[in-house]
Amino acid sequence: DPADWGSEYYQRIGVSFEVLNLTPYDNGYWLTSYGAGQSLYRVTPEDKVVPWVATSIAPDGQEGYTIKLDPRAKFHNGKPIDSRQVQTALERHIEAGSATVPSLKGARWEALDATTLKVSTATPDPWLPSFLAIAYMPLFDVDEVPPKERLTPDVLSGLAGKGYFSGPFRVTGLNPQQMTLEAVPDAWDGAPRLAGVDVLFIKDPQARLAVL
């Protein structure tokens, strides 16, 4: 029963795929799925699209949307998730091809204040809030993670420990065999009930069955 999980409890899971690096562009989906990253909106287990880092994404006529951010939201390194971070992170995701959101290509952005961002989409897009809930585009500290074309091997190797995500877990170890995540006790939207998660990369189905 999850209600009985204590702060010392670790979850161990085995998966058929390997997370090769910690970039939000290449592995944003998995890093968000495991609790490291967060998006503006999220999808609940009941398939409801609800606020997450954003408190609301409201239509602004036919011109686009006004995005209100939770003023409590912060990255693991303590920096606030403000309008500049959100705009730049989403623009870099689109440029890197992390997700296909045609209305955000060539969109116009305006930061009204630190927690209010207006986006005028290239074309009317009633589905934009749902697009902004997909885990392929987690928000990240753009001062710590450069654009994808500048992610050299040296830069990649130095990403660990920079605290550029905002979820309830942070990655503390990654190798070809497993990824280790530990709880963030002061996570801005609440600490998790688990102490951590070990994700074992077991490609062979027979080996996964044997572990189970």
Summary of the structure (lengths in Angstrom):
residues: 212
radius of gyration: 17.7
end to end distance: 19.1
largest distance: 56.3
contacts: 628
relative contact order: 0.23
helix: 23%
strand: 26%
